[in-house]
Amino acid sequence: MSQITLARLLEMKGHDVYSIAPGASVLEAIQKMSERGVGALVVMEGETLAGIISERDYTRKVILQGRASRDTRVEEIMTSEVVTASPELTLEQAMRLVSERRVRHLPVTKDGKVIGVISIGDMVKTLISLQKETIEQLTHYIGGGYMA
C-alpha cells in the first residue's frame, strides 16, 4: 500500500468540514447531512471539537429510542470521545485505526484544529484508485516486455 498520508488525501478530496453546534436540534443535523451528502458532522463549540454525530447515532439514539428529532439536541446523542488523526498518518495506519476503533469518520486535526474529515469510503476509494494505477503500470511494463 502506498505511503499516502491523510494530508495528501485531504488535498485530493478537499478540506471541507461540515459541522454543527451542540445545541442544534438533531433534525437540523440530519437535514445538513442530507444536504451535504455526508454521513456525519463534527460538533464544534466555536473552534473546539466537542464531538461527532453520525447517521448511526441518529438511528440508535433517536429512532430506536422513540425520541423526536426536533426536540432532541445534538449534544444529547453525539459521540463526545472522538477518534481523531494527524495529517501525517498514512492511509494504511488510518485504515487500521478506523477498523480497530470501529468508526467510519475520522476528523483530521492539526494544532488542535479540525482541518478535514476522512471517511472510510474516502479511504477505500483512494486505495482502489492506487491499486488501479499500480495494475496499469505493471500491465504497461509487462506489455513492453523484453524482446528476445
MARDRENNU-580439 format. One record per atom (N, C-alpha, C, O): x, y, z; atom name; residue number from 1; residue in three letters. Coordinates in pm, 1 decimal, decimal comma. Example, Ala and Ser with C-alpha at 12.3 -4.5 7.8 and 13.67 -1.06 7.14 Angstrom:
MARDRENNU-580439
         X         Y         Z  site  pos  code
    1319,0    -569,0     780,0     N    1   ala
    1230,0    -450,0     780,0    CA    1   ala
    1320,0    -330,0     780,0     C    1   ala
    1423,6    -331,9     846,5     O    1   ala
    1285,0    -225,0     708,0     N    2   ser
    1367,0    -106,0     714,0    CA    2   ser
    1290,0       3,0     787,0     C    2   ser
    1340,9     113,8     803,9     O    2   ser
end
This chain:
MARDRENNU-580439
         X         Y         Z  site  pos  code
      85,3    -118,5       0,0     N    1   met
       0,0       0,0       0,0    CA    1   met
      89,3     124,0       0,0     C    1   met
     193,5     127,7      65,4     O    1   met
      47,3     221,5     -72,4     N    2   ser
     123,8     344,7     -83,2    CA    2   ser
     137,7     414,2      52,6     C    2   ser
      57,0     394,8     143,5     O    2   ser
     240,5     493,9      62,6     N    3   gln
     261,4     570,4     186,3    CA    3   gln
     190,8     705,9     178,1     C    3   gln
     239,6     804,7     232,8     O    3   gln
      77,9     710,6     111,0     N    4   ile
      -0,3     833,8     101,6    CA    4   ile
     -46,5     873,6     242,0     C    4   ile
     -91,1     789,3     319,9     O    4   ile
     -35,4    1001,3     272,8     N    5   thr
     -76,0    1049,8     404,5    CA    5   thr
    -217,7    1107,7     399,3     C    5   thr
    -273,1    1132,1     292,1     O    5   thr
    -273,6    1128,5     516,9     N    6   leu
    -406,2    1190,3     523,2    CA    6   leu
    -400,4    1334,0     472,8     C    6   leu
    -498,6    1384,0     417,9     O    6   leu
    -286,8    1400,9     490,6     N    7   ala
    -271,0    1536,7     437,2    CA    7   ala
    -287,2    1533,8     285,5     C    7   ala
    -355,8    1618,6     228,5     O    7   ala
    -224,5    1437,2     220,8     N    8   arg
    -234,6    1423,9      74,1    CA    8   arg
    -376,8    1387,0      33,5     C    8   arg
    -429,7    1440,0     -64,2     O    8   arg
    -437,7    1297,2     107,6     N    9   leu
    -575,4    1256,4      79,3    CA    9   leu
    -669,1    1377,4      88,4     C    9   leu
    -759,0    1392,9       5,7     O    9   leu
    -648,0    1462,3     188,2     N   10   leu
    -730,3    1583,3     200,9    CA   10   leu
    -705,7    1680,4      85,9     C   10   leu
    -797,6    1749,5      41,9     O   10   leu
    -581,8    1685,7      37,1     N   11   glu
    -553,1    1770,8     -79,2    CA   11   glu
    -634,1    1723,9    -199,4     C   11   glu
    -683,6    1805,2    -277,5     O   11   glu
    -647,2    1592,6    -213,6     N   12   met
    -719,3    1535,8    -327,2    CA   12   met
    -870,3    1551,7    -313,0     C   12   met
    -938,0    1585,8    -410,0     O   12   met
    -924,0    1527,3    -193,4     N   13   lys
   -1070,4    1529,1    -175,2    CA   13   lys
   -1124,4    1663,9    -130,6     C   13   lys
   -1242,3    1692,9    -150,7     O   13   lys
   -1040,6    1745,9     -70,7     N   14   gly
   -1084,6    1876,1     -21,4    CA   14   gly
   -1085,2    1880,5     130,2     C   14   gly
   -1090,6    1777,4     197,3     O   14   gly
   -1079,6    2000,1     181,8     N   15   his
   -1070,5    2021,2     326,3    CA   15   his
   -1203,7    2061,3     388,4     C   15   his
   -1207,4    2107,9     502,3     O   15   his
   -1312,7    2043,7     314,7     N   16   asp
   -1443,0    2083,0     367,8    CA   16   asp
   -1471,0    2012,6     500,1     C   16   asp
   -1455,1    1891,1     512,3     O   16   asp
   -1512,6    2090,7     597,6     N   17   val
   -1550,5    2036,3     728,1    CA   17   val
   -1694,1    2080,2     753,3     C   17   val
   -1721,3    2198,9     771,1     O   17   val
   -1784,7    1985,1     754,5     N   18   tyr
   -1924,2    2015,5     781,4    CA   18   tyr
   -1948,3    1995,7     930,2     C   18   tyr
   -1924,2    1888,3     985,3     O   18   tyr
   -1996,8    2102,6     994,0     N   19   ser
   -2011,1    2096,9    1138,8    CA   19   ser
   -2146,7    2149,4    1183,1     C   19   ser
   -2223,1    2207,0    1105,7     O   19   ser
   -2172,9    2127,0    1310,2     N   20   ile
   -2296,4    2173,8    1372,5    CA   20   ile
   -2265,9    2203,9    1518,6     C   20   ile
   -2171,5    2149,4    1575,7     O   20   ile
   -2346,4    2290,7    1578,6     N   21   ala
   -2329,2    2326,6    1719,5    CA   21   ala
   -2396,4    2223,0    1809,0     C   21   ala
   -2494,9    2161,2    1768,5     O   21   ala
   -2345,3    2203,4    1928,6     N   22   pro
   -2402,1    2104,3    2020,7    CA   22   pro
   -2548,2    2130,4    2056,3     C   22   pro
   -2623,5    2036,6    2082,5     O   22   pro
   -2588,4    2257,5    2057,4     N   23   gly
   -2724,8    2291,8    2095,5    CA   23   gly
   -2826,5    2283,3    1983,7     C   23   gly
   -2945,9    2302,9    2006,1     O   23   gly
   -2779,4    2254,0    1862,0     N   24   ala
   -2871,1    2242,5    1747,9    CA   24   ala
   -2958,8    2118,5    1764,7     C   24   ala
   -2923,6    2025,8    1837,7     O   24   ala
   -3071,9    2118,0    1697,3     N   25   ser
   -3158,7    2000,2    1704,6    CA   25   ser
   -3102,5    1889,3    1616,4     C   25   ser
   -3031,1    1915,1    1519,6     O   25   ser
   -3135,3    1767,8    1651,0     N   26   val
   -3093,0    1653,4    1571,6    CA   26   val
   -3154,4    1662,5    1431,8     C   26   val
   -3092,2    1620,8    1334,2     O   26   val
   -3275,4    1716,3    1421,7     N   27   leu
   -3338,4    1733,9    1290,6    CA   27   leu
   -3251,2    1822,3    1201,6     C   27   leu
   -3231,8    1792,1    1083,8     O   27   leu
   -3198,3    1932,1    1258,0     N   28   glu
   -3109,6    2019,6    1181,3    CA   28   glu
   -2985,2    1943,0    1134,1     C   28   glu
   -2940,3    1959,2    1020,6     O   28   glu
   -2931,4    1860,6    1222,1     N   29   ala
   -2811,6    1783,6    1187,8    CA   29   ala
   -2840,3    1687,1    1072,7     C   29   ala
   -2762,3    1677,5     978,0     O   29   ala
   -2952,1    1616,3    1081,6     N   30   ile
   -2987,7    1519,8     977,3    CA   30   ile
   -3013,0    1591,9     844,8     C   30   ile
   -2972,8    1543,5     739,0     O   30   ile
   -3079,3    1707,0     850,4     N   31   gln
   -3103,9    1785,4     728,1    CA   31   gln
   -2971,8    1829,6     665,9     C   31   gln
   -2955,3    1824,4     544,0     O   31   gln
   -2878,0    1873,0     749,5     N   32   lys
   -2747,5    1919,0     699,8    CA   32   lys
   -2669,8    1802,3     637,5     C   32   lys
   -2607,6    1817,8     532,4     O   32   lys
   -2673,8    1686,1     702,6     N   33   met
   -2606,5    1568,2     646,5    CA   33   met
   -2664,9    1534,7     509,2     C   33   met
   -2591,6    1504,5     415,0     O   33   met
   -2796,8    1540,3     499,4     N   34   ser
   -2864,7    1508,6     374,2    CA   34   ser
   -2826,9    1607,9     264,5     C   34   ser
   -2796,5    1568,1     152,0     O   34   ser
   -2828,9    1737,5     297,3     N   35   glu
   -2793,7    1841,7     200,0    CA   35   glu
   -2650,7    1826,9     150,0     C   35   glu
   -2623,2    1848,6      32,0     O   35   glu
   -2560,2    1790,0     239,2     N   36   arg
   -2417,5    1780,2     205,9    CA   36   arg
   -2377,7    1642,1     151,6     C   36   arg
   -2267,8    1624,5      98,9     O   36   arg
   -2467,9    1545,5     165,1     N   37   gly
   -2436,7    1410,3     118,0    CA   37   gly
   -2330,8    1341,8     201,4     C   37   gly
   -2247,5    1267,9     149,0     O   37   gly
   -2333,8    1366,6     333,2     N   38   val
   -2235,9    1305,5     423,4    CA   38   val
   -2307,4    1225,0     531,1     C   38   val
   -2426,7    1244,0     554,7     O   38   val
   -2234,7    1135,7     595,6     N   39   gly
   -2292,6    1050,5     697,9    CA   39   gly
   -2263,0    1094,2     839,7     C   39   gly
   -2305,1    1029,3     935,4     O   39   gly
   -2189,2    1206,2     853,7     N   40   ala
   -2156,0    1254,7     987,7    CA   40   ala
   -2119,3    1402,3     981,4     C   40   ala
   -2077,6    1454,0     877,7     O   40   ala
   -2136,0    1468,0    1095,0     N   41   leu
   -2094,0    1607,1    1111,2    CA   41   leu
   -2007,7    1616,4    1235,8     C   41   leu
   -2033,7    1548,9    1335,5     O   41   leu
   -1904,9    1700,1    1230,0     N   42   val
   -1831,1    1725,3    1353,2    CA   42   val
   -1911,2    1827,2    1433,6     C   42   val
   -1972,5    1918,2    1377,8     O   42   val
   -1909,7    1810,4    1563,1     N   43   val
   -1981,9    1900,5    1652,4    CA   43   val
   -1877,9    1996,3    1709,5     C   43   val
   -1782,7    1955,3    1775,9     O   43   val
   -1898,5    2124,7    1682,2     N   44   met
   -1799,5    2224,3    1720,6    CA   44   met
   -1858,0    2326,2    1818,0     C   44   met
   -1968,4    2377,0    1798,6     O   44   met
   -1781,3    2354,6    1922,9     N   45   glu
   -1811,3    2465,7    2013,6    CA   45   glu
   -1709,0    2571,1    1978,9     C   45   glu
   -1594,3    2565,0    2023,2     O   45   glu
   -1750,7    2668,1    1899,3     N   46   gly
   -1655,5    2765,5    1846,1    CA   46   gly
   -1559,8    2691,5    1753,9     C   46   gly
   -1601,5    2631,5    1654,8     O   46   gly
   -1431,1    2696,1    1787,3     N   47   glu
   -1331,5    2624,5    1706,2    CA   47   glu
   -1285,1    2495,6    1773,3     C   47   glu
   -1189,6    2432,3    1728,3     O   47   glu
   -1353,0    2457,2    1881,1     N   48   thr
   -1314,9    2337,6    1955,7    CA   48   thr
   -1402,9    2219,1    1918,0     C   48   thr
   -1525,5    2229,6    1913,8     O   48   thr
   -1338,2    2106,3    1890,8     N   49   leu
   -1409,8    1983,0    1859,2    CA   49   leu
   -1475,2    1929,8    1986,6     C   49   leu
   -1407,6    1895,4    2083,6     O   49   leu
   -1609,2    1923,8    1983,9     N   50   ala
   -1683,2    1876,8    2101,3    CA   50   ala
   -1732,2    1733,6    2084,2     C   50   ala
   -1759,1    1664,2    2182,3     O   50   ala
   -1743,7    1689,7    1958,6     N   51   gly
   -1794,3    1555,5    1934,1    CA   51   gly
   -1817,6    1532,5    1786,3     C   51   gly
   -1774,8    1610,6    1701,3     O   51   gly
   -1886,2    1424,0    1758,2     N   52   ile
   -1924,6    1391,7    1621,0    CA   52   ile
   -2062,2    1327,4    1627,3     C   52   ile
   -2091,6    1250,7    1718,9     O   52   ile
   -2145,7    1358,7    1530,4     N   53   ile
   -2278,9    1298,8    1521,9    CA   53   ile
   -2290,5    1231,9    1386,0     C   53   ile
   -2258,6    1290,8    1282,8     O   53   ile
   -2336,5    1108,5    1388,1     N   54   ser
   -2347,2    1032,0    1264,2    CA   54   ser
   -2488,6     978,7    1246,0     C   54   ser
   -2571,4     982,6    1336,9     O   54   ser
   -2512,9     929,5    1126,7     N   55   glu
   -2641,8     865,4    1099,4    CA   55   glu
   -2662,0     748,2    1194,9     C   55   glu
   -2774,6     719,1    1235,4     O   55   glu
   -2554,4     682,0    1230,1     N   56   arg
   -2561,7     569,8    1323,0    CA   56   arg
   -2609,2     616,5    1461,2     C   56   arg
   -2691,4     550,1    1524,2     O   56   arg
   -2557,5     730,6    1508,3     N   57   asp
   -2603,3     787,4    1635,9    CA   57   asp
   -2752,8     815,5    1629,0     C   57   asp
   -2827,7     784,4    1721,7     O   57   asp
   -2794,7     874,4    1518,2     N   58   tyr
   -2936,1     908,5    1499,6    CA   58   tyr
   -3022,9     783,4    1505,7     C   58   tyr
   -3124,3     780,4    1575,5     O   58   tyr
   -2982,9     681,9    1433,1     N   59   thr
   -3061,3     558,2    1428,9    CA   59   thr
   -3071,8     493,6    1566,0     C   59   thr
   -3180,3     455,1    1609,5     O   59   thr
   -2958,8     482,1    1633,2     N   60   arg
   -2955,7     410,1    1761,3    CA   60   arg
   -3008,1     490,9    1879,9     C   60   arg
   -3068,6     435,4    1971,7     O   60   arg
   -2984,6     622,0    1877,3     N   61   lys
   -3015,6     701,0    1996,5    CA   61   lys
   -3141,3     787,4    1984,3     C   61   lys
   -3186,6     845,7    2082,7     O   61   lys
   -3197,1     795,4    1864,0     N   62   val
   -3321,1     871,6    1846,6    CA   62   val
   -3431,3     778,2    1798,3     C   62   val
   -3530,2     756,7    1868,5     O   62   val
   -3414,7     723,5    1680,1     N   63   ile
   -3518,3     638,3    1620,5    CA   63   ile
   -3552,1     519,3    1710,1     C   63   ile
   -3668,0     499,8    1746,6     O   63   ile
   -3451,1     440,1    1745,3     N   64   leu
   -3476,8     318,5    1823,4    CA   64   leu
   -3526,5     346,8    1965,1     C   64   leu
   -3587,3     260,5    2028,5     O   64   leu
   -3500,6     467,4    2014,1     N   65   gln
   -3547,2     502,8    2148,5    CA   65   gln
   -3677,2     582,8    2146,2     C   65   gln
   -3725,6     627,7    2250,1     O   65   gln
   -3733,2     600,1    2026,2     N   66   gly
   -3860,9     668,9    2014,5    CA   66   gly
   -3855,4     817,5    2048,6     C   66   gly
   -3956,2     875,5    2088,8     O   66   gly
   -3739,8     878,8    2033,0     N   67   arg
   -3726,0    1021,6    2062,0    CA   67   arg
   -3764,6    1102,8    1938,7     C   67   arg
   -3770,3    1049,4    1827,9     O   67   arg
   -3790,6    1229,7    1957,9     N   68   ala
   -3826,0    1320,0    1847,9    CA   68   ala
   -3702,5    1398,4    1802,5     C   68   ala
   -3634,8    1461,3    1883,8     O   68   ala
   -3674,2    1394,1    1673,0     N   69   ser
   -3557,5    1463,1    1616,4    CA   69   ser
   -3561,5    1612,3    1642,8     C   69   ser
   -3458,4    1675,0    1667,6     O   69   ser
   -3681,1    1668,8    1637,3     N   70   arg
   -3697,5    1812,5    1653,6    CA   70   arg
   -3670,8    1856,3    1798,4     C   70   arg
   -3626,7    1968,6    1822,4     O   70   arg
   -3697,7    1767,1    1894,3     N   71   asp
   -3686,2    1801,4    2036,6    CA   71   asp
   -3557,8    1751,0    2101,8     C   71   asp
   -3534,0    1777,3    2219,7     O   71   asp
   -3475,4    1679,4    2027,1     N   72   thr
   -3351,3    1625,1    2082,6    CA   72   thr
   -3235,2    1709,9    2033,0     C   72   thr
   -3225,6    1739,7    1914,0     O   72   thr
   -3146,8    1748,9    2125,2     N   73   arg
   -3031,0    1829,1    2087,1    CA   73   arg
   -2914,1    1737,8    2048,1     C   73   arg
   -2900,8    1626,3    2098,6     O   73   arg
   -2832,3    1786,5    1960,0     N   74   val
   -2715,0    1714,1    1912,3    CA   74   val
   -2629,7    1665,3    2029,4     C   74   val
   -2586,2    1550,2    2030,5     O   74   val
   -2605,5    1751,7    2127,5     N   75   glu
   -2519,1    1715,4    2239,6    CA   75   glu
   -2572,8    1598,1    2321,1     C   75   glu
   -2497,2    1533,8    2393,9     O   75   glu
   -2702,1    1569,7    2309,6     N   76   glu
   -2761,6    1458,8    2383,6    CA   76   glu
   -2726,8    1322,4    2323,5     C   76   glu
   -2728,0    1221,0    2393,2     O   76   glu
   -2695,7    1321,1    2193,1     N   77   ile
   -2670,9    1191,2    2128,2    CA   77   ile
   -2534,2    1179,5    2061,6     C   77   ile
   -2497,2    1071,6    2015,2     O   77   ile
   -2458,5    1289,5    2056,4     N   78   met
   -2329,3    1286,0    1986,8    CA   78   met
   -2230,4    1194,8    2059,3     C   78   met
   -2245,5    1164,1    2177,6     O   78   met
   -2130,1    1153,3    1985,1     N   79   thr
   -2018,7    1080,0    2043,9    CA   79   thr
   -1917,9    1186,0    2086,5     C   79   thr
   -1865,3    1258,9    2002,4     O   79   thr
   -1890,8    1194,9    2216,0     N   80   ser
   -1801,6    1301,1    2262,4    CA   80   ser
   -1655,2    1258,3    2267,6     C   80   ser
   -1566,4    1343,5    2265,9     O   80   ser
   -1628,8    1128,7    2273,7     N   81   glu
   -1489,7    1081,2    2268,9    CA   81   glu
   -1456,3    1048,6    2124,1     C   81   glu
   -1469,4     934,7    2079,2     O   81   glu
   -1413,2    1150,6    2053,1     N   82   val
   -1391,1    1139,6    1909,0    CA   82   val
   -1252,4    1083,8    1878,9     C   82   val
   -1152,4    1129,1    1934,7     O   82   val
   -1248,0     986,2    1791,0     N   83   val
   -1121,2     933,1    1741,5    CA   83   val
   -1075,0    1029,7    1632,2     C   83   val
   -1145,4    1050,2    1533,3     O   83   val
    -957,4    1088,6    1650,0     N   84   thr
    -903,4    1182,0    1551,3    CA   84   thr
    -769,5    1129,5    1499,9     C   84   thr
    -712,3    1035,4    1555,1     O   84   thr
    -721,4    1192,2    1393,9     N   85   ala
    -594,0    1150,4    1335,7    CA   85   ala
    -512,0    1272,1    1295,3     C   85   ala
    -565,5    1379,5    1267,9     O   85   ala
    -382,9    1252,5    1292,5     N   86   ser
    -288,3    1353,9    1247,5    CA   86   ser
    -279,6    1349,2    1094,9     C   86   ser
    -297,1    1242,4    1036,2     O   86   ser
    -253,1    1462,1    1029,6     N   87   pro
    -239,5    1461,6     883,4    CA   87   pro
    -120,5    1378,3     835,0     C   87   pro
    -115,1    1340,3     718,1     O   87   pro
     -25,2    1349,9     924,5     N   88   glu
      91,8    1271,0     887,0    CA   88   glu
      63,3    1120,4     884,3     C   88   glu
     144,7    1043,0     834,0     O   88   glu
     -49,7    1079,6     937,2     N   89   leu
     -85,5     937,4     938,7    CA   89   leu
     -95,8     886,2     795,1     C   89   leu
    -147,3     956,2     707,9     O   89   leu
     -47,6     765,7     770,5     N   90   thr
     -59,3     709,4     635,8    CA   90   thr
    -198,5     649,2     617,6     C   90   thr
    -270,3     624,8     714,6     O   90   thr
    -234,8     626,1     493,1     N   91   leu
    -363,4     564,8     460,8    CA   91   leu
    -375,6     429,5     530,5     C   91   leu
    -480,7     397,0     585,6     O   91   leu
    -269,0     351,3     528,1     N   92   glu
    -269,6     220,2     592,0    CA   92   glu
    -292,7     232,8     743,3     C   92   glu
    -371,1     157,2     800,6     O   92   glu
    -225,5     326,9     806,8     N   93   gln
    -242,9     347,1     950,9    CA   93   gln
    -385,1     393,5     983,0     C   93   gln
    -444,6     350,0    1081,6     O   93   gln
    -438,3     480,9     899,9     N   94   ala
    -574,3     531,5     921,0    CA   94   ala
    -677,4     419,7     904,3     C   94   ala
    -773,8     412,0     980,5     O   94   ala
    -657,1     334,0     805,5     N   95   met
    -749,9     222,0     785,2    CA   95   met
    -745,7     127,3     904,7     C   95   met
    -849,0      75,5     946,9     O   95   met
    -628,1     105,0     958,3     N   96   arg
    -615,1      20,9    1076,7    CA   96   arg
    -687,7      85,5    1195,5     C   96   arg
    -756,9      17,7    1271,4     O   96   arg
    -670,8     216,9    1210,4     N   97   leu
    -733,1     290,7    1320,6    CA   97   leu
    -886,7     283,0    1314,5     C   97   leu
    -951,0     252,8    1415,0     O   97   leu
    -944,9     309,9    1198,0     N   98   val
   -1091,9     305,8    1189,1    CA   98   val
   -1144,3     164,2    1208,6     C   98   val
   -1252,7     144,1    1263,5     O   98   val
   -1067,3      67,1    1163,7     N   99   ser
   -1107,1     -72,4    1182,3    CA   99   ser
   -1103,1    -112,6    1329,6     C   99   ser
   -1198,3    -171,0    1381,4     O   99   ser
    -992,4     -80,8    1396,2     N  100   glu
    -976,6    -117,2    1538,2    CA  100   glu
   -1075,1     -43,5    1628,0     C  100   glu
   -1128,8    -101,5    1722,4     O  100   glu
   -1098,7      84,1    1598,9     N  101   arg
   -1185,9     166,2    1683,7    CA  101   arg
   -1332,4     161,5    1639,1     C  101   arg
   -1419,8     219,0    1704,1     O  101   arg
   -1358,2      92,5    1527,6     N  102   arg
   -1494,1      73,9    1476,4    CA  102   arg
   -1567,2     206,2    1452,1     C  102   arg
   -1680,9     225,3    1495,3     O  102   arg
   -1498,8     296,9    1381,8     N  103   val
   -1557,4     424,4    1343,4    CA  103   val
   -1555,3     436,0    1191,5     C  103   val
   -1476,2     369,7    1124,4     O  103   val
   -1641,6     519,7    1138,5     N  104   arg
   -1649,6     536,7     993,7    CA  104   arg
   -1600,4     672,1     946,6     C  104   arg
   -1575,4     692,0     827,8     O  104   arg
   -1586,3     766,4    1040,9     N  105   his
   -1543,7     902,4    1007,2    CA  105   his
   -1430,1     943,2    1099,1     C  105   his
   -1435,5     922,8    1220,4     O  105   his
   -1327,1    1001,3    1039,1     N  106   leu
   -1205,3    1034,4    1112,0    CA  106   leu
   -1170,4    1181,6    1092,6     C  106   leu
   -1114,0    1218,9     989,7     O  106   leu
   -1203,6    1266,1    1191,3     N  107   pro
   -1160,1    1405,6    1181,3    CA  107   pro
   -1007,4    1412,3    1184,3     C  107   pro
    -942,7    1346,2    1265,5     O  107   pro
    -951,6    1492,4    1095,1     N  108   val
    -806,8    1510,5    1088,7    CA  108   val
    -777,4    1644,0    1156,8     C  108   val
    -832,6    1747,6    1119,7     O  108   val
    -689,3    1639,5    1257,2     N  109   thr
    -660,4    1760,3    1333,9    CA  109   thr
    -513,0    1797,5    1326,4     C  109   thr
    -424,8    1712,0    1318,0     O  109   thr
    -489,9    1928,0    1329,7     N  110   lys
    -353,4    1979,8    1331,7    CA  110   lys
    -353,4    2100,1    1425,6     C  110   lys
    -434,8    2191,2    1410,7     O  110   lys
    -263,2    2100,0    1520,4     N  111   asp
    -253,8    2207,3    1619,6    CA  111   asp
    -387,9    2232,1    1688,3     C  111   asp
    -424,7    2346,4    1715,6     O  111   asp
    -460,3    2123,5    1715,8     N  112   gly
    -587,4    2132,7    1786,7    CA  112   gly
    -706,0    2176,1    1702,5     C  112   gly
    -816,4    2191,1    1754,9     O  112   gly
    -685,6    2196,6    1573,7     N  113   lys
    -792,6    2241,0    1484,2    CA  113   lys
    -829,9    2129,1    1387,2     C  113   lys
    -743,2    2055,3    1340,5     O  113   lys
    -959,5    2116,9    1357,2     N  114   val
   -1005,3    2018,7    1259,0    CA  114   val
    -978,1    2076,6    1120,8     C  114   val
   -1028,9    2183,1    1085,8     O  114   val
    -896,7    2004,6    1041,7     N  115   ile
    -860,8    2053,2     907,6    CA  115   ile
    -928,7    1974,1     796,9     C  115   ile
    -912,9    2005,4     678,9     O  115   ile
   -1004,0    1871,9     834,8     N  116   gly
   -1076,0    1791,6     736,6    CA  116   gly
   -1132,1    1668,0     803,2     C  116   gly
   -1101,0    1637,9     918,4     O  116   gly
   -1214,7    1597,3     729,4     N  117   val
   -1272,0    1471,7     778,0    CA  117   val
   -1256,4    1368,8     666,7     C  117   val
   -1291,7    1393,9     551,5     O  117   val
   -1203,3    1253,0     703,0     N  118   ile
   -1185,1    1142,8     609,7    CA  118   ile
   -1282,0    1032,2     649,3     C  118   ile
   -1287,3     991,9     765,5     O  118   ile
   -1357,9     984,0     553,0     N  119   ser
   -1448,6     871,9     581,7    CA  119   ser
   -1382,5     742,4     537,2     C  119   ser
   -1286,5     743,0     460,1     O  119   ser
   -1434,7     633,5     586,4     N  120   ile
   -1382,9     503,7     543,3    CA  120   ile
   -1404,4     487,4     392,9     C  120   ile
   -1324,4     423,3     324,6     O  120   ile
   -1512,0     545,5     342,3     N  121   gly
   -1537,6     543,1     197,7    CA  121   gly
   -1429,5     616,1     120,2     C  121   gly
   -1387,1     569,6      14,4     O  121   gly
   -1383,9     731,0     171,7     N  122   asp
   -1274,6     805,6     107,5    CA  122   asp
   -1148,7     719,6     101,1     C  122   asp
   -1077,4     718,4       0,8     O  122   asp
   -1123,0     647,5     210,9     N  123   met
   -1003,0     564,2     218,0    CA  123   met
   -1009,6     449,5     117,3     C  123   met
    -912,5     422,2      46,7     O  123   met
   -1123,6     383,3     111,2     N  124   val
   -1139,4     270,3      19,0    CA  124   val
   -1130,3     318,2    -126,0     C  124   val
   -1065,1     254,5    -208,7     O  124   val
   -1195,4     429,9    -156,4     N  125   lys
   -1191,8     485,9    -292,1    CA  125   lys
   -1047,9     517,5    -333,2     C  125   lys
   -1007,2     488,6    -445,7     O  125   lys
    -971,4     576,9    -241,8     N  126   thr
    -831,9     610,6    -269,9    CA  126   thr
    -748,3     485,2    -288,6     C  126   thr
    -665,8     478,3    -379,7     O  126   thr
    -769,0     387,0    -203,6     N  127   leu
    -695,7     261,3    -214,6    CA  127   leu
    -723,0     193,5    -349,1     C  127   leu
    -630,3     145,5    -414,3     O  127   leu
    -848,6     189,6    -390,2     N  128   ile
    -884,2     128,6    -519,2    CA  128   ile
    -816,7     203,9    -633,2     C  128   ile
    -766,3     142,5    -727,2     O  128   ile
    -815,6     335,6    -625,2     N  129   ser
    -751,6     417,3    -728,0    CA  129   ser
    -601,3     389,1    -735,2     C  129   ser
    -544,8     378,0    -844,0     O  129   ser
    -537,7     377,8    -619,4     N  130   leu
    -394,3     348,0    -615,0    CA  130   leu
    -364,6     209,1    -671,9     C  130   leu
    -266,8     190,3    -744,2     O  130   leu
    -449,7     112,7    -638,5     N  131   gln
    -429,5     -22,5    -690,2    CA  131   gln
    -449,4     -26,8    -841,5     C  131   gln
    -376,3     -96,3    -912,1     O  131   gln
    -547,6      47,0    -890,8     N  132   lys
    -572,6      52,7   -1035,1    CA  132   lys
    -450,6     110,8   -1106,9     C  132   lys
    -409,4      61,8   -1212,0     O  132   lys
    -394,1     216,1   -1048,0     N  133   glu
    -275,6     279,8   -1104,2    CA  133   glu
    -158,0     180,6   -1108,4     C  133   glu
     -86,6     173,5   -1208,4     O  133   glu
    -138,5     105,9   -1002,0     N  134   thr
     -31,4       6,0    -995,2    CA  134   thr
     -52,3    -102,2   -1101,4     C  134   thr
      42,3    -141,8   -1169,5     O  134   thr
    -174,0    -149,0   -1115,2     N  135   ile
    -206,3    -252,4   -1215,0    CA  135   ile
    -177,1    -200,8   -1355,7     C  135   ile
    -121,2    -272,8   -1438,4     O  135   ile
    -215,3     -75,1   -1382,4     N  136   glu
    -189,6     -17,2   -1514,4    CA  136   glu
     -40,1      -7,3   -1541,7     C  136   glu
       5,0     -34,7   -1652,9     O  136   glu
      36,7      31,9   -1440,7     N  137   gln
     181,6      42,2   -1457,5    CA  137   gln
     244,4     -94,4   -1482,5     C  137   gln
     331,8    -108,8   -1568,1     O  137   gln
     199,0    -195,1   -1406,8     N  138   leu
     252,1    -330,7   -1425,6    CA  138   leu
     213,7    -386,2   -1563,0     C  138   leu
     294,6    -451,4   -1628,9     O  138   leu
      90,1    -359,9   -1605,5     N  139   thr
      44,6    -406,4   -1736,2    CA  139   thr
     127,5    -343,0   -1846,0     C  139   thr
     165,7    -410,2   -1941,9     O  139   thr
     156,0    -213,4   -1833,0     N  140   his
     237,7    -142,2   -1930,6    CA  140   his
     379,4    -199,0   -1931,8     C  140   his
     437,9    -218,0   -2038,5     O  140   his
     434,5    -226,0   -1813,8     N  141   tyr
     568,6    -281,3   -1801,2    CA  141   tyr
     576,7    -418,8   -1865,4     C  141   tyr
     668,6    -447,8   -1942,1     O  141   tyr
     478,3    -503,9   -1832,7     N  142   ile
     476,2    -640,1   -1888,0    CA  142   ile
     451,9    -636,5   -2038,1     C  142   ile
     514,6    -710,3   -2114,1     O  142   ile
     361,1    -550,9   -2079,6     N  143   gly
     329,2    -537,5   -2222,5    CA  143   gly
     448,5    -488,5   -2302,7     C  143   gly
     465,2    -527,2   -2418,3     O  143   gly
     532,5    -403,3   -2242,5     N  144   gly
     651,9    -351,6   -2308,6    CA  144   gly
     757,2    -461,6   -2317,1     C  144   gly
     838,3    -465,5   -2409,5     O  144   gly
     753,7    -550,0   -2219,0     N  145   gly
     835,4    -671,2   -2210,0    CA  145   gly
     974,2    -661,5   -2272,8     C  145   gly
    1020,7    -556,0   -2316,0     O  145   gly
    1035,0    -775,2   -2274,5     N  146   tyr
    1168,5    -786,3   -2332,9    CA  146   tyr
    1157,2    -850,1   -2470,5     C  146   tyr
    1076,7    -940,5   -2492,3     O  146   tyr
    1237,7    -802,4   -2560,8     N  147   met
    1242,0    -861,9   -2694,0    CA  147   met
    1355,5    -961,9   -2696,4     C  147   met
    1467,3    -931,2   -2654,8     O  147   met
    1326,9   -1081,9   -2745,2     N  148   ala
    1429,0   -1185,9   -2748,2    CA  148   ala
    1501,2   -1186,8   -2879,8     C  148   ala
    1591,1   -1268,3   -2900,4     O  148   ala
end
